[in-house]
Amino acid sequence: MPAALTRFAETYGRLPVFIVLLLGIASGLPLALTFSTLSVWLTEAGVSRTQIGLFALAGTPYIWKFAWAPIMDAVPPPLLAALGRRRGWMILTQLGLIVAILAAAVTDPAQAPGQIAVCAVLIAFFSASQDIVIDAYRIESLSPQQQGAGSAMSVYGYRLGMLVSGAGALFLAEAFSWAVVYAVMAAIVGVAIVLVLLIPEPPPPEKPLVLPGAGPVGWIKATILEPFASFMRAQPQWLLILAFVVLYKLGDAVAGVMTNPFYLALGFSKSDIAAVGKVWSLVATLFGVFVGGWLVGQAGILRAVLIGGILQALSNFVFIWQAQVGADIAVLSVTVFVENATGGIGTAAFVAYISSLSQRQYSATHYALLSAFAATARTFLASGGGWLSEQMSWEWFFLATAFTAIPGLVLLLVLMRRQARSVESA
């Protein structure tokens, strides 16, 4: 076997890395149920585009998950402590997901939009909480040499999970009611519980975060305050970094919240969107993630992030072409590939960047903090996308979304310049 293939097998062929892939699927599955798939259901129910855009706010828990990440790090899972910190919390969050998804399944968006919104928020809450635990499991169960492969497998698994709840859900919706679709998604989460029961619990930390007898004040300081204080000490430009993390994916997020309504408005069927817009998007994303990882190795993290950001912004112009051509499957294939390949490049570089900022001692909390700020773009800042699309033509809407990527790129250039200066002065 050639040396390159041997190294590939040694890196990706390990059981812990494969487990991360499966957990990534469980992590990615709920997202579309509160985002793209839900937008199709809402569109068919006659909900206005403005209201659909506001449903992006259901993802608010993804922003605030850093607030309770330290608690899930330090507190044993209620009733399931015997399974360990990570497995116990995983099962609790998955049980919550099943209940919330089933509650959405028995709700009619046309008659009770407020109720379906509450269900979406609950799904997002338990999904964000599951992400916290799965990220911590990945970091703790893999050796330092496996972290890169684990990150790649996590992204791949996440996209596969989104494919199940995206394309899979849309295919099911062609033959069954949305209630059945969401019930099937809840059943798949049940399969994830079986997986969690079969995997090993990672070893506990050598030193507990909270020392015995620390008291309430000591507990709060050790589990909540110190991880954030440590991050600020390590990153003098922390405020600028957080602003960049928020804005980097803004252009993609604003466009993404209205992508499915856009396809439906052009005349594409749900099967078209599922076959091309979802399945083909997975191929494009995996290609983009591979290229993005290669760019990180060749150009360095920040340069790769810059290249990915520029490509993401330019990719929104392909939607303008799609709007002018109309319901052309061939053009849709190009549109979907360009959008997702560039998104994959940007995501791979971006994940590498925020992972490099996470200190290993507080990696779960730091990663939760940074990924939560990144989620701001697809929730609060993207929630006005529906309203914006109703104020102008689709062509002007996607042109506007391309320009919303500029602030994030400007902040990145500032960070790169300041980093270069610090290296020169060192």
C-alpha positions as CSV (number, residue, x, y, z in Angstrom):
1,M,0.0,0.0,0.0
2,P,1.4,3.4,-0.9
3,A,2.6,5.5,2.0
4,A,0.0,8.2,1.4
5,L,-2.8,5.7,1.5
6,T,-1.3,4.1,4.7
7,R,-1.3,7.5,6.4
8,F,-4.9,8.1,5.3
9,A,-6.0,4.8,6.7
10,E,-4.2,5.3,9.9
11,T,-5.7,8.8,10.3
12,Y,-9.3,8.2,9.2
13,G,-9.6,4.4,9.8
14,R,-9.7,4.6,13.6
15,L,-12.8,3.8,15.5
16,P,-12.9,7.1,17.5
17,V,-12.8,9.0,14.3
18,F,-15.7,6.9,12.9
19,I,-17.7,7.6,16.0
20,V,-17.2,11.3,15.5
21,L,-18.6,10.9,12.0
22,L,-21.7,9.2,13.4
23,L,-22.2,11.8,16.1
24,G,-21.8,14.5,13.5
25,I,-24.8,13.1,11.7
26,A,-26.8,13.3,14.9
27,S,-25.6,16.8,15.4
28,G,-26.5,18.0,12.0
29,L,-30.0,16.4,11.7
30,P,-32.1,18.9,13.8
31,L,-30.8,22.1,12.1
32,A,-32.9,21.9,8.9
33,L,-36.0,21.1,10.9
34,T,-35.9,24.7,12.2
35,F,-34.4,26.3,9.0
36,S,-34.6,25.2,5.4
37,T,-37.0,22.3,5.6
38,L,-39.3,24.3,7.9
39,S,-39.3,27.1,5.4
40,V,-40.7,24.8,2.8
41,W,-43.5,23.7,5.2
42,L,-44.3,27.3,6.1
43,T,-44.3,28.3,2.4
44,E,-46.8,25.6,1.6
45,A,-48.9,26.5,4.6
46,G,-49.3,30.1,3.2
47,V,-47.1,31.8,5.7
48,S,-45.7,35.1,4.4
49,R,-42.1,35.5,3.4
50,T,-41.6,38.2,6.1
51,Q,-42.8,35.7,8.7
52,I,-40.6,32.9,7.3
53,G,-37.6,35.2,7.6
54,L,-38.5,35.9,11.2
55,F,-38.4,32.1,11.9
56,A,-34.7,32.3,11.6
57,L,-34.9,33.7,15.1
58,A,-35.8,30.2,16.3
59,G,-32.1,29.5,16.1
60,T,-31.4,31.9,19.0
61,P,-30.3,29.0,21.3
62,Y,-27.3,28.4,18.9
63,I,-26.1,31.9,19.8
64,W,-26.5,31.6,23.6
65,K,-25.3,28.0,24.0
66,F,-22.0,29.2,25.5
67,A,-24.0,30.4,28.5
68,W,-24.9,26.9,29.6
69,A,-21.9,25.1,28.1
70,P,-19.9,25.5,31.4
71,I,-22.7,23.9,33.4
72,M,-22.8,20.9,31.1
73,D,-19.0,20.6,31.6
74,A,-19.2,20.7,35.4
75,V,-22.6,19.2,36.4
76,P,-23.3,15.5,36.1
77,P,-26.4,14.8,33.9
78,P,-29.5,14.4,36.1
79,L,-30.7,10.8,36.5
80,L,-28.1,9.6,33.9
81,A,-24.8,10.3,35.8
82,A,-23.9,6.6,35.7
83,L,-23.4,6.9,31.9
84,G,-20.8,9.6,32.3
85,R,-20.8,13.3,31.7
86,R,-20.8,13.2,27.9
87,R,-23.0,10.2,27.2
88,G,-25.5,11.1,29.9
89,W,-26.0,14.7,28.6
90,M,-26.2,13.5,25.0
91,I,-29.1,11.2,25.8
92,L,-30.9,13.9,27.8
93,T,-30.6,16.4,24.9
94,Q,-31.7,13.7,22.4
95,L,-34.8,12.8,24.5
96,G,-35.6,16.6,24.5
97,L,-35.2,16.7,20.7
98,I,-37.6,13.8,20.2
99,V,-40.3,15.4,22.3
100,A,-39.9,18.8,20.6
101,I,-39.9,17.3,17.1
102,L,-43.0,15.3,17.8
103,A,-44.7,18.4,19.2
104,A,-44.0,20.2,15.9
105,A,-45.3,17.2,14.0
106,V,-48.8,17.6,15.5
107,T,-48.9,21.4,14.9
108,D,-50.5,23.2,11.9
109,P,-48.4,26.2,11.0
110,A,-51.3,27.9,9.2
111,Q,-53.5,27.7,12.3
112,A,-50.9,28.0,15.0
113,P,-47.8,29.8,13.8
114,G,-46.9,30.8,17.3
115,Q,-47.0,27.1,18.5
116,I,-44.8,25.9,15.6
117,A,-42.4,28.8,16.5
118,V,-42.1,27.6,20.1
119,C,-41.5,24.0,18.9
120,A,-38.7,25.3,16.6
121,V,-37.1,27.2,19.4
122,L,-37.2,24.0,21.6
123,I,-35.7,21.9,18.8
124,A,-32.9,24.5,18.4
125,F,-32.3,24.6,22.2
126,F,-31.9,20.8,22.5
127,S,-29.9,20.7,19.3
128,A,-27.5,23.4,20.4
129,S,-27.1,21.6,23.8
130,Q,-26.4,18.4,22.0
131,D,-23.7,20.2,19.9
132,I,-22.0,21.3,23.1
133,V,-21.7,17.8,24.3
134,I,-20.7,16.3,21.0
135,D,-18.0,18.9,20.4
136,A,-16.6,18.2,23.9
137,Y,-16.8,14.4,23.2
138,R,-14.8,14.9,20.0
139,I,-12.1,16.9,21.7
140,E,-11.7,14.6,24.7
141,S,-12.0,11.2,22.9
142,L,-9.4,12.0,20.1
143,S,-5.7,12.2,20.4
144,P,-4.0,15.4,19.3
145,Q,-2.9,13.7,16.1
146,Q,-6.6,12.7,15.4
147,Q,-8.1,16.2,16.0
148,G,-7.7,17.3,12.4
149,A,-9.3,14.1,11.0
150,G,-12.0,14.4,13.7
151,S,-12.9,17.9,12.7
152,A,-13.2,16.9,9.0
153,M,-15.4,13.9,9.9
154,S,-17.5,16.1,12.1
155,V,-18.2,18.5,9.2
156,Y,-18.9,15.6,6.9
157,G,-21.2,14.0,9.4
158,Y,-23.0,17.2,10.1
159,R,-23.7,17.7,6.4
160,L,-25.0,14.1,6.1
161,G,-27.4,14.8,9.0
162,M,-28.6,18.0,7.3
163,L,-29.1,15.9,4.1
164,V,-31.3,13.5,6.0
165,S,-33.5,16.3,7.4
166,G,-33.2,18.3,4.2
167,A,-33.4,16.2,1.1
168,G,-34.7,13.2,2.9
169,A,-37.5,15.2,4.5
170,L,-38.5,16.8,1.2
171,F,-38.6,13.5,-0.6
172,L,-40.9,12.1,2.2
173,A,-43.1,15.2,2.0
174,E,-43.9,14.4,-1.6
175,A,-45.6,11.2,-0.5
176,F,-46.6,11.9,3.2
177,S,-47.8,14.7,5.4
178,W,-45.5,17.0,7.2
179,A,-46.6,15.3,10.5
180,V,-45.3,12.0,9.2
181,V,-42.0,13.6,8.0
182,Y,-41.3,15.1,11.4
183,A,-42.3,11.9,13.2
184,V,-39.7,10.0,11.1
185,M,-37.1,12.6,12.0
186,A,-37.8,12.0,15.7
187,A,-37.4,8.3,15.2
188,I,-34.0,8.8,13.7
189,V,-33.0,10.7,16.8
190,G,-34.0,7.6,18.7
191,V,-31.5,5.6,16.7
192,A,-28.8,8.1,17.8
193,I,-29.7,7.3,21.4
194,V,-28.8,3.6,20.7
195,L,-25.5,4.8,19.2
196,V,-24.7,6.8,22.4
197,L,-25.4,3.8,24.6
198,L,-22.8,1.7,22.6
199,I,-19.9,4.2,22.4
200,P,-17.3,4.5,25.2
201,E,-17.3,7.5,27.6
202,P,-14.1,9.6,27.2
203,P,-11.7,9.7,30.2
204,P,-12.6,12.4,32.8
205,P,-10.3,15.4,33.1
206,E,-7.2,14.8,35.2
207,K,-8.0,17.8,37.4
208,P,-11.7,18.7,38.2
209,L,-12.8,22.1,37.1
210,V,-14.3,22.7,40.6
211,L,-12.2,21.7,43.6
212,P,-14.1,20.1,46.6
213,G,-15.3,22.6,49.1
214,A,-15.0,25.6,46.7
215,G,-18.5,26.8,47.6
216,P,-20.9,28.6,45.3
217,V,-18.6,31.6,44.6
218,G,-15.7,29.3,43.8
219,W,-17.9,27.1,41.6
220,I,-19.1,30.1,39.5
221,K,-15.6,31.5,39.2
222,A,-14.0,28.2,38.1
223,T,-16.7,27.0,35.7
224,I,-18.1,30.2,34.2
225,L,-15.9,33.2,34.7
226,E,-12.4,31.7,34.3
227,P,-12.9,30.1,30.9
228,F,-14.0,33.4,29.4
229,A,-11.3,35.4,31.3
230,S,-8.7,32.9,30.0
231,F,-9.9,33.5,26.5
232,M,-9.6,37.3,26.8
233,R,-6.1,37.0,28.3
234,A,-4.9,34.8,25.5
235,Q,-6.5,36.9,22.7
236,P,-5.9,40.7,23.2
237,Q,-8.0,41.4,20.1
238,W,-10.9,39.3,21.4
239,L,-13.5,41.9,20.8
240,L,-12.4,42.3,17.2
241,I,-12.3,38.5,16.8
242,L,-15.8,38.0,18.1
243,A,-17.1,40.7,15.7
244,F,-15.4,39.0,12.8
245,V,-16.8,35.6,13.8
246,V,-20.3,37.1,13.8
247,L,-20.0,38.7,10.4
248,Y,-18.0,36.2,8.4
249,K,-21.0,34.1,7.2
250,L,-23.5,36.9,7.1
251,G,-23.8,37.1,3.3
252,D,-24.4,33.3,3.1
253,A,-26.9,33.4,6.0
254,V,-29.1,36.2,4.7
255,A,-29.2,34.5,1.3
256,G,-29.6,31.0,2.8
257,V,-32.8,31.8,4.8
258,M,-34.6,32.5,1.5
259,T,-33.0,30.0,-0.8
260,N,-35.9,27.4,-0.7
261,P,-38.6,30.0,-1.0
262,F,-36.6,31.4,-4.0
263,Y,-36.5,28.0,-5.7
264,L,-40.2,27.4,-5.1
265,A,-41.0,30.9,-6.4
266,L,-39.2,30.0,-9.7
267,G,-41.3,26.9,-10.1
268,F,-39.1,24.1,-8.9
269,S,-40.8,21.2,-7.2
270,K,-39.9,19.8,-3.8
271,S,-38.4,16.8,-5.6
272,D,-36.2,19.1,-7.7
273,I,-35.0,20.9,-4.6
274,A,-34.3,17.6,-2.8
275,A,-32.5,16.0,-5.7
276,V,-30.4,18.9,-6.8
277,G,-30.6,21.4,-4.0
278,K,-29.8,18.9,-1.3
279,V,-28.1,15.8,-2.6
280,W,-25.9,17.6,-5.1
281,S,-25.2,20.2,-2.4
282,L,-23.6,17.5,-0.2
283,V,-21.2,16.5,-3.0
284,A,-20.3,20.1,-3.6
285,T,-19.8,20.8,0.1
286,L,-17.6,17.7,0.6
287,F,-15.5,18.9,-2.3
288,G,-15.3,22.4,-0.8
289,V,-14.3,21.1,2.6
290,F,-11.5,19.1,1.0
291,V,-10.3,22.2,-0.9
292,G,-10.6,24.3,2.2
293,G,-8.5,21.9,4.2
294,W,-5.9,21.9,1.5
295,L,-5.9,25.7,1.4
296,V,-5.3,25.8,5.2
297,G,-2.2,23.7,4.8
298,Q,-0.9,25.6,1.7
299,A,-1.7,29.2,2.6
300,G,-2.1,29.2,6.3
301,I,-5.3,29.6,8.3
302,L,-6.1,33.3,7.9
303,R,-5.3,33.5,4.2
304,A,-7.5,30.4,3.7
305,V,-10.3,32.1,5.6
306,L,-9.9,35.2,3.4
307,I,-10.0,33.3,0.2
308,G,-13.0,31.3,1.4
309,G,-14.8,34.6,2.4
310,I,-14.2,36.2,-1.0
311,L,-15.5,33.1,-2.8
312,Q,-18.6,32.9,-0.6
313,A,-19.5,36.5,-1.4
314,L,-19.0,36.0,-5.1
315,S,-21.1,32.8,-5.1
316,N,-24.2,34.9,-4.4
317,F,-24.0,36.3,-7.9
318,V,-24.9,32.9,-9.3
319,F,-28.4,33.3,-7.8
320,I,-28.9,36.4,-9.9
321,W,-28.2,34.2,-13.0
322,Q,-30.6,31.6,-11.7
323,A,-33.3,34.3,-11.2
324,Q,-32.9,35.5,-14.8
325,V,-33.0,32.0,-16.3
326,G,-35.9,30.7,-14.2
327,A,-36.7,27.0,-13.4
328,D,-33.8,25.5,-15.4
329,I,-32.5,22.3,-13.7
330,A,-29.1,22.5,-15.4
331,V,-28.5,26.0,-14.1
332,L,-29.8,25.0,-10.7
333,S,-27.1,22.3,-10.6
334,V,-24.5,24.9,-11.3
335,T,-26.0,27.3,-8.7
336,V,-26.1,24.7,-6.0
337,F,-22.6,23.5,-6.7
338,V,-21.0,26.9,-6.7
339,E,-22.9,28.0,-3.5
340,N,-22.1,24.9,-1.5
341,A,-18.5,24.4,-2.8
342,T,-17.5,27.9,-1.8
343,G,-19.4,27.5,1.4
344,G,-17.5,24.3,2.2
345,I,-14.2,26.1,1.5
346,G,-15.1,28.9,3.8
347,T,-16.4,26.5,6.5
348,A,-13.3,24.3,6.6
349,A,-11.0,27.3,7.0
350,F,-13.3,28.9,9.5
351,V,-13.6,25.8,11.7
352,A,-9.8,25.5,11.6
353,Y,-9.6,29.2,12.7
354,I,-12.0,29.0,15.7
355,S,-10.5,25.7,16.7
356,S,-7.1,27.3,16.8
357,L,-8.4,29.9,19.2
358,S,-9.8,27.3,21.7
359,Q,-7.5,26.5,24.6
360,R,-7.5,22.8,25.3
361,Q,-8.2,23.2,29.0
362,Y,-11.5,25.0,28.2
363,S,-11.9,23.8,24.6
364,A,-15.6,22.8,24.9
365,T,-16.6,26.2,26.4
366,H,-14.4,28.2,24.1
367,Y,-15.6,26.4,21.0
368,A,-19.2,26.8,22.2
369,L,-18.6,30.5,22.6
370,L,-17.1,31.0,19.2
371,S,-19.6,28.8,17.3
372,A,-22.4,30.5,19.2
373,F,-21.3,33.9,17.9
374,A,-21.0,32.5,14.4
375,A,-24.6,31.4,14.7
376,T,-25.6,35.0,15.2
377,A,-25.4,35.6,11.4
378,R,-28.0,32.9,10.6
379,T,-30.4,33.9,13.3
380,F,-30.7,37.5,14.4
381,L,-28.9,39.1,11.5
382,A,-30.5,36.8,8.9
383,S,-34.0,37.2,10.2
384,G,-34.7,40.2,8.1
385,G,-33.9,38.3,4.9
386,G,-37.5,37.6,4.2
387,W,-38.5,41.2,4.6
388,L,-35.6,42.3,2.4
389,S,-36.6,39.9,-0.4
390,E,-40.1,41.4,-0.4
391,Q,-38.9,44.9,-0.9
392,M,-37.0,44.2,-4.2
393,S,-36.6,41.7,-7.0
394,W,-34.8,38.4,-6.4
395,E,-31.8,39.8,-8.5
396,W,-31.4,42.8,-6.3
397,F,-31.9,40.8,-3.1
398,F,-29.0,38.4,-3.9
399,L,-26.8,41.4,-5.0
400,A,-27.5,43.0,-1.6
401,T,-26.6,39.7,0.2
402,A,-23.2,39.6,-1.6
403,F,-22.4,43.1,-0.3
404,T,-23.3,42.1,3.3
405,A,-20.2,39.9,3.3
406,I,-17.9,42.9,3.0
407,P,-17.8,44.0,6.7
408,G,-16.6,40.6,7.8
409,L,-13.8,40.6,5.1
410,V,-12.7,44.1,6.2
411,L,-12.4,42.9,9.8
412,L,-10.4,39.9,8.7
413,L,-8.0,42.1,6.9
414,V,-7.6,44.2,10.0
415,L,-6.9,41.0,12.1
416,M,-4.4,39.8,9.5
417,R,-2.5,43.2,9.6
418,R,-2.4,43.3,13.4
419,Q,-1.2,39.7,13.5
420,A,1.6,40.5,11.0
421,R,2.6,43.5,13.1
422,S,2.8,41.5,16.3
423,V,4.9,38.9,14.5
424,E,7.3,41.6,13.3
425,S,7.6,43.2,16.7
426,A,8.2,39.8,18.5
